[in-house]
Amino acid sequence: MLQQFKIIVEKHPNGYVAYPLGLKGIVVAEGDTYEEALADVTSAIQFHIETFGKDVLNFETPVLEAFIAEAGVAV
């Protein structure tokens, strides 16, 4: 069975960080390029499921859409 995940990929000055939505537990990956980060997070998701079992799949509350927004906060 092929499970689709929504992945957040962040660009930072020193590379990319990627993490999936809708998965129980913490999975974070990185790479020098967008493609490397995406490949690394795909591998990390597979390892996470193999290690902790299919219970980490959050089927009860699927992520239907993901949005990125900005908000100004006084600091």
C-alpha positions as CSV (number, residue, x, y, z in Angstrom):
1,M,0.0,0.0,0.0
2,L,1.3,3.4,-0.9
3,Q,0.5,6.1,1.7
4,Q,0.8,9.8,0.6
5,F,2.1,12.4,3.1
6,K,2.1,16.1,3.0
7,I,5.6,17.3,3.6
8,I,6.7,20.7,4.8
9,V,10.1,21.7,3.4
10,E,11.8,24.8,4.8
11,K,14.7,26.6,3.2
12,H,17.4,27.9,5.5
13,P,20.7,29.6,4.8
14,N,22.6,26.4,5.3
15,G,20.2,23.9,3.6
16,Y,16.7,22.5,3.7
17,V,14.7,20.9,6.5
18,A,11.7,18.6,5.8
19,Y,9.0,17.0,8.0
20,P,5.7,15.2,7.4
21,L,2.3,16.1,8.6
22,G,-0.2,13.6,9.9
23,L,2.3,11.1,11.4
24,K,2.5,10.3,15.1
25,G,6.0,11.0,16.5
26,I,8.8,13.3,15.3
27,V,10.4,12.8,11.9
28,V,12.7,15.5,10.6
29,A,15.2,15.3,7.7
30,E,17.6,17.7,6.1
31,G,19.6,18.1,2.9
32,D,21.8,20.6,1.0
33,T,19.1,20.8,-1.7
34,Y,15.3,20.5,-1.8
35,E,15.5,17.1,-3.5
36,E,18.0,15.8,-0.9
37,A,15.7,16.9,2.0
38,L,12.7,15.3,0.3
39,A,14.5,12.0,-0.3
40,D,15.8,12.0,3.3
41,V,12.4,12.6,4.8
42,T,10.9,9.9,2.6
43,S,13.5,7.5,3.9
44,A,13.0,8.7,7.5
45,I,9.2,8.2,7.3
46,Q,9.7,4.6,6.0
47,F,12.2,3.9,8.9
48,H,9.7,5.4,11.4
49,I,6.9,3.2,10.2
50,E,9.1,0.1,10.1
51,T,10.4,0.8,13.7
52,F,7.2,1.8,15.4
53,G,4.5,0.1,13.3
54,K,1.5,1.3,11.4
55,D,0.1,2.7,14.6
56,V,2.1,5.9,13.8
57,L,-0.2,6.5,10.8
58,N,-2.8,9.1,11.9
59,F,-5.8,7.9,9.9
60,E,-8.3,9.3,12.3
61,T,-7.5,13.0,11.6
62,P,-6.0,13.2,8.1
63,V,-4.4,16.5,7.0
64,L,-6.6,17.6,4.1
65,E,-4.7,20.7,3.2
66,A,-1.7,22.6,4.6
67,F,-1.2,26.4,4.5
68,I,1.6,28.7,5.3
69,A,0.8,32.1,6.7
70,E,2.6,35.0,8.4
71,A,1.6,37.0,11.4
72,G,3.3,40.0,13.0
73,V,4.0,39.8,16.7
74,A,5.5,42.5,18.8
75,V,8.7,41.2,20.5
